[in-house]
Amino acid sequence: MAAVLELTGVGKAFGGVQAVRDMTFSLQEGELAGLIGPNGAGKTTIFNLITGVYDVSDGKVHFKGEDITPLKTYEVIRKGIARTFQNLRLFPTSSVLDNVMTACQQHHPYGFFEACTHLGRWGSREKANRTHSMELLERVGLADRAEQAAGTLPYGLQRRLEIARALSLQPELLLLDEPAAGMNPEEVEQLNDLILGIHRDFKLTILVIEHHMELVMAICPHIVCMNFGALIAEGGPEDIQSHPEVLKAYLGEED
């Protein structure tokens, strides 16, 4: 089976600093995988390289067999990759529904004139956008908050909204950057259920960056661990938890 996502020798340098070096791993269709590592390991940089936020200095990124290394972010999105961010990127003064509908326009567009006059395709496309957006909000448990300003949601619900917005792009590969950040244990458990449900129901390939080890170990059969910008281990939860390089990275090395 061909890999959905494949990184081959990927590197990124910022001036004289090598943030990522020789990263090579792949995800098969339908996988739910975790990308872990200590703070500063380069995990979010990997997401930025996959999605065209940063230019790749070395190596190649392939999506469904196609080289997407030179593509811009909007081109990567159109190929079928969506992501959330470590720092929330919502429109805080817009409603929860409008946050999702804005992203839905990728698949139900209309022209500038139609937007200004509400003629032509505007009515049917807006109705389709609204229906699809409400379905996604229902799926993440936010339908009853649709008219609330996004910035007034509790932090954990804002994380759910960002996932809904990413899903509205109808991706085949979903990248989740620390979705449990700032959540309490109960919220993390609920998020586990949400991610597993989305993975099952939407038949997505998902890659999760997460510091909550209990989340990654509970839901990800495939885990990639990196440190100082490089791959140090890859395998199942039991292999990763006992891997000497992973223990060294997280716990330090005894003198």
C-alpha positions in Angstrom: 0.0 0.0 0.0 1.4 3.4 -1.0 2.0 5.9 1.9 -0.5 8.8 2.3 2.3 10.9 3.7 6.0 10.4 3.3 8.9 12.5 4.5 12.3 11.6 3.1 15.4 13.2 4.5 13.5 16.4 5.4 15.5 19.2 6.9 15.0 22.8 7.8 17.7 25.4 8.7 17.0 28.9 10.0 20.3 30.6 9.3 22.9 28.6 11.2 20.4 26.7 13.3 19.3 23.2 12.0 15.8 22.9 13.4 15.0 19.7 11.6 17.5 17.2 10.1 17.0 14.1 8.0 13.5 13.3 9.1 12.2 10.2 7.4 8.9 8.5 8.2 5.6 7.6 6.5 1.9 7.2 7.3 -0.3 4.7 5.6 -3.9 5.4 4.7 -6.2 5.4 7.7 -3.5 5.5 10.3 -3.9 7.4 13.6 -0.3 8.3 14.6 1.4 10.4 17.2 4.4 12.7 16.8 6.1 13.3 20.2 9.3 14.7 21.6 10.5 17.2 24.2 9.9 21.0 23.9 11.9 22.4 21.1 12.3 19.0 19.3 11.0 20.4 16.1 7.5 18.8 16.0 5.5 21.9 15.0 8.3 22.7 12.4 7.5 19.4 10.8 3.8 20.4 10.5 4.9 23.8 9.0 7.1 22.0 6.5 4.3 19.6 5.5 1.8 22.4 5.0 4.0 24.8 3.2 4.3 27.4 6.0 8.1 27.0 5.8 10.1 26.1 2.8 11.9 22.7 3.0 15.7 23.1 3.1 16.5 19.5 2.3 14.6 16.4 1.4 11.1 15.8 0.0 7.5 15.6 1.3 5.1 13.4 -0.7 1.3 13.2 -0.3 -0.5 10.3 -1.9 2.6 9.8 -4.1 2.8 13.4 -5.3 5.7 15.7 -4.4 4.2 18.6 -2.5 7.5 20.0 -1.3 7.4 23.2 -3.4 3.7 23.9 -2.8 2.2 26.9 -1.0 -0.1 26.5 2.0 -3.3 27.1 0.0 -2.2 24.6 -2.6 -1.4 22.0 0.1 -4.9 22.5 1.6 -6.5 21.9 -1.8 -4.7 18.6 -2.1 -6.5 17.4 1.0 -4.4 18.3 4.1 -5.8 20.3 7.0 -4.3 21.2 10.4 -4.9 22.8 13.7 -2.4 25.0 15.5 -0.6 24.9 18.8 -1.7 28.5 19.3 -5.4 29.0 18.5 -6.1 30.8 15.2 -9.8 31.4 15.5 -11.7 34.6 14.6 -12.6 35.5 18.2 -15.3 38.1 17.5 -17.1 36.0 14.9 -19.6 33.4 15.9 -18.7 29.8 16.3 -20.8 29.0 13.2 -19.2 31.7 11.1 -15.7 30.4 12.0 -16.6 27.0 10.4 -18.6 28.5 7.5 -15.6 30.6 6.5 -13.5 27.5 6.0 -16.4 25.7 4.2 -16.2 28.2 1.4 -13.3 26.2 0.1 -15.8 23.6 -1.2 -18.9 25.8 -1.8 -17.5 29.0 -3.3 -19.3 31.9 -5.0 -18.0 35.1 -6.7 -17.4 38.6 -5.3 -20.4 40.0 -7.2 -22.6 37.3 -5.8 -21.3 37.9 -2.3 -22.1 41.6 -2.6 -25.6 41.3 -4.2 -26.7 37.9 -2.8 -27.7 36.9 -6.3 -26.7 33.9 -8.4 -25.2 31.0 -6.5 -25.0 32.8 -3.2 -28.3 31.5 -1.7 -27.7 27.8 -2.5 -24.0 27.9 -1.5 -24.7 29.7 1.8 -27.4 27.2 2.6 -25.0 24.3 1.9 -22.2 25.9 3.9 -24.5 26.4 6.9 -25.9 22.9 6.8 -22.5 21.3 6.6 -21.1 23.6 9.3 -23.9 22.8 11.7 -23.3 19.1 11.1 -19.7 19.5 12.0 -20.5 21.5 15.1 -23.0 18.8 16.2 -20.2 16.3 15.7 -17.8 18.1 18.0 -20.5 19.0 20.6 -20.8 22.7 19.8 -24.1 23.0 17.9 -25.8 24.7 20.9 -23.0 27.3 20.9 -23.3 28.2 17.2 -24.2 31.8 17.6 -21.8 32.5 20.5 -18.6 34.5 19.8 -15.8 32.1 19.4 -13.5 34.0 21.7 -15.9 33.7 24.6 -15.9 29.8 24.5 -14.0 28.0 27.3 -10.5 27.1 26.1 -11.3 23.4 25.7 -14.3 24.2 23.5 -12.2 26.5 21.4 -9.9 23.6 20.7 -12.9 21.6 19.5 -14.0 24.5 17.3 -10.6 24.5 15.6 -10.9 20.8 14.9 -14.4 21.4 13.4 -13.0 24.1 11.2 -10.2 21.9 10.0 -12.8 19.1 9.2 -14.8 21.6 7.1 -12.0 21.6 4.6 -12.8 17.9 4.0 -9.3 16.7 4.3 -7.8 13.2 3.8 -5.0 13.9 6.2 -5.6 15.8 9.4 -2.7 17.3 11.4 -3.6 18.1 15.1 -1.0 20.3 16.8 -1.3 19.7 20.6 -5.1 19.5 20.7 -5.1 18.8 24.4 -3.0 21.8 25.4 -4.4 23.5 28.5 -7.0 20.8 29.1 -7.7 19.1 32.4 -7.6 15.3 32.7 -11.4 15.0 32.2 -11.2 17.1 29.0 -8.3 15.1 27.7 -10.3 11.9 28.1 -13.2 13.5 26.3 -10.8 14.6 23.5 -9.5 11.1 23.2 -13.1 9.9 22.4 -13.6 12.8 20.0 -10.4 12.0 18.0 -11.1 8.3 17.9 -14.7 9.0 16.7 -13.5 11.4 14.0 -10.9 9.0 12.9 -13.5 6.2 12.6 -16.4 8.2 11.2 -14.5 10.4 8.7 -12.1 7.6 7.7 -9.1 10.0 8.0 -5.4 9.6 8.3 -4.5 11.6 11.4 -1.1 12.7 12.8 -1.2 14.2 16.4 1.5 16.2 18.1 0.9 16.0 21.8 2.7 16.4 25.2 0.0 14.5 27.0 1.6 11.0 26.9 -1.5 9.4 28.2 -3.5 10.7 25.1 -0.9 9.5 22.6 -0.3 6.1 24.2 -4.1 5.5 24.5 -5.1 6.3 20.9 -2.1 6.0 18.6 -0.9 2.6 17.5 2.0 4.3 15.5 4.2 6.8 17.3 7.1 8.8 15.9 9.5 10.3 18.4 12.0 13.1 17.7 14.6 15.1 19.6 16.8 18.0 18.5 15.2 18.0 15.1 15.9 14.3 14.3 14.0 11.0 14.5 15.1 8.9 17.5 12.5 6.2 17.6 9.4 4.9 15.8 7.0 2.1 16.7 4.0 1.1 18.9 3.3 2.5 22.4 5.1 -0.3 24.2 8.2 0.0 22.1 8.3 3.8 22.5 7.8 3.8 26.3 10.7 1.4 26.8 13.0 2.8 24.1 16.3 4.0 25.7 16.6 7.1 23.4 13.1 8.2 24.3 13.7 7.7 28.0 16.9 9.7 27.7 15.1 12.5 25.8 12.4 12.9 28.4 14.1 11.9 31.6 17.7 12.9 30.9 20.8 10.8 31.1 22.3 9.9 34.4 25.9 10.9 35.0 
